[in-house]
Amino acid sequence: MMKMKLARFLLIFIIFSSMFPFANASPSGVRNVIILIGDGMGFSQLQLTKLVYGHLNMEDFPYTGIELTDSLSGEVTDSAAAGTAIATGVKTYNRMISTTNVTGKLVNLTTLLEIAQMLGKATGLVTTTRITHATPAVFASHVPDRDMEEEIARQLILHNVTVLMGGGREKFSEEVLKLAEDYGYSIVYTREDLEKVKDGKVLGLFAEGHLPYVLDRSEEDVSLLEMTKKAIEILEKNPNGFFLMIEGGRIDHACHANDVASIVAETKEFDDVVGYVLDYARRRGDTLVIVLADHETGGLGIGLNYGHSVDIDSIRRIDASIEEMSKEIKSGGDIRDVIRRHTGLELTDEEVKEIEEAKNSTNKYALGNIIGEIISKKLGVGFVSHKHTGEPVPLLAYGPGAENFVGFKHHVDTAKVIAKLMIFGDRSISFTIKGVSKIKGDVTGDYRVDERDAYATLMLLLGDLVDTELENIADMDNNGIIDLLDVMAILQASS
């Protein structure tokens, strides 16, 4: 059933893609769009990283906002629902990947990446997690549950994304790797292989699972910055520009573990990539850069007492992630020695006992969680939990149309503005709803279908369930919800 639904969606998508003569459809000069997502990165994560490393590139953005993150499941989202909102402009339920439930029916939601492909642009997804993980998955796959990573891997290839880079080799069967070869992908596994690639489609799988934390990497491991540089080198060769999503995915994992040192190391790597992209955009003048987070993780609080209580020097000295320390302890390493060697911190007898008990727990996260709680307390940093929170997150923008990304927004609002800039450019199109003409696509009711109808559909109706006559007119594919494919279909009908 899943393959049949995807096949139908891809057929519609391919038909529309082949019909759109939109290679130069962005008069504002929004040629390239780069979205950078710090997974789990809230305001406190930025502040702590600044305390440890100094000035951040993210401080240099001229336009800033505050992003709300709630999903249809409630005030606390997961990466699947948050990513879907960013990628499609439509809210969905936690765990769902660019799909939603419309009166009991599973419906695929068209994404910004798919719109970019309709506009003739090259596309890319880069992450430090598995490439099949929730955030990259939402831009180029459609499944009801984020754990369907083998199916996501297949769909990423079927969607013909130009550049796919991250971890996740374990999620790609030999059949899907063969499919990638048949689709013309160069499949690379090492830095040396990556350096040799100069153009064409690339599938880079640089770890079996997630890429190692920054603190645990060896010289052989590929960094987020290296992947980003290569992705842009390849994508910018497309004469119509490109769409690229870059994720600092392991910020979230470090927050789940309450791993203070890894949080700042992962956020610093992400900020280095932000700096590279910002410089690139400054040189070009035609590239929109959006930096945001999908949600906050952990409820990070800086300082446990009044005054300067955060032990910055100790954070800088830590040379391994809590994940790595846990592995050493599980392998028989002396608890005191492992913690002292990697952090310089001394444990009390009670703390050693707590870690010993967690080591023997059936909960696979118990050991790492207690180590994180003990170390963070010693460093003067606190966490509400090991889970996501409903806190607002940062929104930063640079480039053509960046002034539109200020104030309080929700992910769906941000996605809508990105879609507007990609499709219509940085201009406002005046329209009036005159009535209902009953002509499919004639949203304004003036008995003709033109770009005003497409613009009105994007700005007024995106994400609405079809329960009015006007929405029925805008629902070009009759799937019961207004999404980006309806906008593009109306625009095509007007040409």
N, C-alpha and C positions, 0 to 999 in steps of 0.2 A: 504493500500500500504506500509506504514512504517513497519508494522508488518511482511509483506511478505518479504521485503528486509532484515530486521533483521534476520528473520528465515533462509533465504538463506545464509547470511553471517555466522551466528552461525553454520549452518550445515557444511559449508566449514571449519570453524575454528575448530569445534569438530573433523572432519575427520582428519585434519592435526595434531591436538593435540594428537589424539590417535595413530598416526603413528610415532611420533618423539621419537627415543630412545636417548634423549639428556640429561639424568639426570646428566651426568658428562661432559658437553660440554664446560666448561670454564677452560682450562688448566692454565690460569693465576692466578687462585684462586679467581676470582670475583664471589664469592658465593652469596653475598647479595648486593643489590643495594637499596640505600635510597636517594630519591630525596626530597629536602625540598624547597618549593616555598613560598617566601614572596610576596603575591599578592600586587602589587602596590608599592613595595619597591625599590626605587632607591638609589643612592649613598647618597643623602642628608638625606634621612630617616635614614640611618645608622649613618651618622655623627651627626645628632641631637640626636639620641638615645645614642651615645657615650658621647656627651657633658653632658647629663642628668644623665646617669647611670655609666659612666666610661668604662673601658675596655670591649670589646665584644668578645664573643667566635668566632665570624666570622673573627676576626683579626688573628686567630691562624692557618688558613689554609695555607698550603705550596704552593699551586698552585692557581693562580687567573687569571681571564680573564674579558673581557667586552662583554656583550651579546647584540646583536641587536635584535629588536623585531617586525619589520614591518610585516604586513600580506598582502595578496592579495588585501585587501581593501585599502591599502595605508600605510603611515608611522606610523599612529596611530592604534594600534591593540586593540582589546578587549580581555578579558580573554579566551573566547572560541577559537578564532583563535590562540592566543599565546599558550594556553594550548595544542591545537591540534598539533602545531609545535613541542612543547617539547615532547609530547607523541608519535608522529608518525614519526617525521622527514620530514614532508610534510607541505608546506604552504597551508592555506585555507583562506576563506573569514570570516570576522567578523560575529559572532553569530553562526557559524557552529561548531558542536561538532563531531570531528573525522570523518567528512565527507567532501567531496569536490565536485565541479561541473566539470565533464568531458564531454565536448561538449554537455551540456544540460542534462546530466544524473547524478543523485546523486549516489556517490560511497562511500562506507565505507572504512576507512583507518585503517589498523591494528596498534595496539598500543604496546608500550614497555611492558605494563602489560600483554597483551595477549601473547606476545612472552615469557615472564616469565612463564606463565602457560604452554605453549608448552614445556618449558624446565623443567617442573615438579616442579616449585617453588610455594611456598605460596605467596599470594598477599594481599596488604592492601592499603586502602585509608583513611586518617585521616585529618580532617579539622575543623576550627572554624566557617565555614559557613554551610549552608545546604549541606548535602552530595550530593545533586542533583545539586549543583551550578556548574558553568562552569568548574572550574579547576579540581575538582575531577571527574566530569562527563566525561571529554575527555579521561580518561584512560580506561574506561570500559562501554562506551555507544556510540551510533552512531545515531544522529538526526540532521536535517537541521537547527534547531533553539534552542538556549540555554533555551528558556522559556518553552520548552516541558518537564518540570521537573517531571511530573507524569509518563511520558513514560521513562524518564531517570531512575527514581526509579525502575521501572520494569526491565529495562535492567541491572542495577547494580546487581540485584538478579540473573537474568538469566545468567550473566557472571560468577557467582560463585566466586566472589571476597571473599577471606577468611575473611578479616576484613574490615568492613565499619563503620566508627565512625565520628560523627559530629552532626549537627543539622538537621532540615528538617522533623520532624515528620509530619508536615502538608502536605507534598507532597506524603506521603505513604498512599494509600487507604487501606481499610480493606482487599480488594482482594489481593493487593501486599504484605501486611503483612502476609496474609495466605500463599501466594506463598513462602515467605521467610521461614516460618515454614516448609513448604513442602520440601524446599531445605536444610533443616537441620540447619538453623540459630538459634542461641540463640539471642533473641531480648531483649535489655536492655535499660532502660530509666534513670537510676540513678547511682550515684557513687557506692552505695552499691551493686546494681545488677552487675556492671562492675567488682567489686573486686571479686565476686564469680566465674566469668568465668575464666577457666584455659586453655581451649583448644577448638578446633572445630571452626566452622564459627560463626562470631559475627556481628550483626547489632546493633550498638549503636546510638540511636537517643535521644540526650540529651537536645533538645529544639524544640519547635514548628517550629521556624524559625532558624535564625542564633544563635549561642551561644552568650550570652551577652558579651559586651566589658569587657576587664580585669578590668577597673575602676568601672564597674557596677555589678560585680559578687558578689553573696552571697556564703556562705560556702557550700551550696548544689550544686553549679555549678561545672561541671567537667572542668578541664583545658586541654590545648593542651598537656602539659607534661604528665599528667595522662593517656590520651588516647594513647600517643606515647609509654609510658612504657608498657602498657598492649598489644598494638599491637605487639611490638617486642617480648614480652614474649610468645605470641601465635605463631607468625610467625616463630620464630627461631627453633621451634620444627620440622619443615620440614627438612628432611635429605638433600634435594637438595637446600636449601637456600630459600631466599625470595626477593620480590620486594615490596617496600613500598614508597608511596608518602605522604608527610606530608605538609599541607598548613596552613600558617598563613594568613587566608583569610580576616580577618577584618582590617588588615593594610590598605588595599585598601579602605574599607568603611570609615575609619577615614580620609584618604587623600581626598576622595570625599567631606567630610564635612569640610575640612581644620581644623580638630580637632587635634591640636598640641599635647595635653596631651595624647590622645588616640593613636596617631601615635607612640609615644615613648613607651607607655605601651604595645601596641600590638607587636611592634618590639622587645621589651625586652623579652616578653614571647617567641616569636619565637626564639630569640637568646639563651634563656635558653634551649629550645628543641635542637637547633643546638649543644650546648655544651654537652648535654646528649648523643646525637647520635655520636658526635665526640669521646667522651670517649669510647663509645661502640665499635666503629670502631678501635680505637687504641688498645683496649684489644684483639680484634679478629684477625686483620691482613688480613681478607678476605672480607672486606666490603667496597664498593665504596660509598662515600658520595658526593653528588652534591647539592650545595646551589645556588639558583638563584631566580630571580623574573620574572614574566611573562611580566611586563611592569611597568613603573612609573606612578603614579597618582598625579595630582595636580600641578606639576611643582614647588615643594617645594624649596624655597630659604632661606638660613640661614643668618639672620642679615639684617636689613634694612639700616644700616649706617655703615661707617667704624668703626672699633674697636669692642669691646666686647658688642654687643647690644642685645644679646639674654638673656632674663630674665629666667635663669635656675631655680632659686629658686621658682619663681612663677609657672613654669611648674610642678615642683615636688609637689607643694601644691595642685594642682587641683585634686579633688577626684571623679569626675563624667565625663562621656562623654557628648558631646554636644547633642547627641541623648536623654540622660536622662534629661538634662537641658531643652530641647525643650518640652519634655513630661510634665514636671512640669509647664512650662509657659503656655502651651496649656490647662492644667487642672486648670488654674486660679491663678497660683503662681505669686507673684509680681516679675517683671522682674529684678529690681535692687537687690532684696533680693536673688533671685535664683542664679544670677551670682556671687554676693558677697559671698554667703555661700559656693559655690562649687569651686570658683577660687581665692577669696580674692581680686578681681579686682573691681574697681569702674567705673560705666558707666556715661557718660555725658548725658545731656538731649537729645542731638541730637541722640546719640546711642540708648537710650531708645525708641525714636520715630521710628527709623529705625526698631528695633526689633518688636515694636507694629504693624507697617505696614506689616511686613513679617508674623506676627502671623495670620493676617486676609487674607493673600494671598491664592489663589486657588492652587498655586504651593506647593505641599507637601514638597518640599525640601527648600523652601524659608526661613523658620524660622531658620532651622539648618545652612543653608549656611551663613546667615548674622551674626549669633552668631559666627560662625567660623572665618569669616573675621574680625570681631571686636576684638575678643580675640587674634587671631594670630598677628594682627598688634600691639596690646599692649605688646605682648611677644617678639617682634622683629623678627618675622618670616613671610615670605611672600609666596604667592602661585600665580601661573599663572592663574589657573582656578580650577574648581571643577571636571574636567574630566581627562581622560588619556592623556599622552603625548607620543611623539616618542623618548624620551630620552633613551640612553643605560642604562643597568642595570648590577649589579654585577654578576659574575660567580665565584664560589669557589669550590675546589675539594680536596678530601683526599682519599687515599686508592689505591688499585691496578689500575694502568692505569691513575691516577690523573694527571700525567704530560701531558696528551693529552688535558687538558682543560685550555689552556693558550692563551693569545692574543685575538684578535677580532674574535668573532664567532656570528653566528645567531642561534636562537633556533633549527633550523633544523640541523645545524652542531653538536650541542651538543647532540641532540637525536641520530644522526648517530653514534657518538663515543660511547655513552652508549650502543647502540645496538651491535656495534662491540665487546665491552668488554663482553657483556652478551653472545653473540653467539660464538665468535671466541677466546675470551681471549685477553690478552695484547700481541699480536704478530701481525706482518705484514705478509701478505701472498702475495708473488710475483705473478704477472699475466701479460700476454700480450694478447692484442686483435689481434688475427691472421687473423681474417676474419669472415664471416658469414656462419655458417655451415647449417643453417635451422633446426637444432635439437633443440627442445624446451628446454630451460634452458642452452644451450651451448653458453654462452655469450662470452667466450674467443675464440671460433671458432676452437678448437682443436679436435672436433668430439668426445668429451666425456664430461659428466656432472659430475663435482666434486666440492669440496669446493672453488676452485678458482673462479668458475662461481658465486657462491653465494656471495663470498667476493667482486668480481668485481661489481655485481649488487648493493650491499649495498653502496660501496664506490663511484661508478660512476653514477648510474642511479636512486637511490632512489628519489622519488618525480617527476620524469620526466613523462610527458604525452607521450603516445605511438604514435609516429609519424615517427619512423624509423624502419627499419628491425631488427636492433639489439634490440631495446626496445620491439618489438613484441616477440622476442625470450625470453626475460626476463619476460614478462607479463604472468606468469603461470596461473592466473585465468581469463585472458582475459577481465579485467574490464577497460582497457584503461589507467591505471596509474601504475607506479612501486611503490609498498609499501613493508612493512616488511613481509607480507605474501608471496610475490614472493620470497624473499630471503630465507625464511624457506622452501618453496616448492622446490626450486632448491637444497637446502642442503639435503632435504629428498630424492630427485631423485638421488642424488649422493651416497646414502648409500646402 
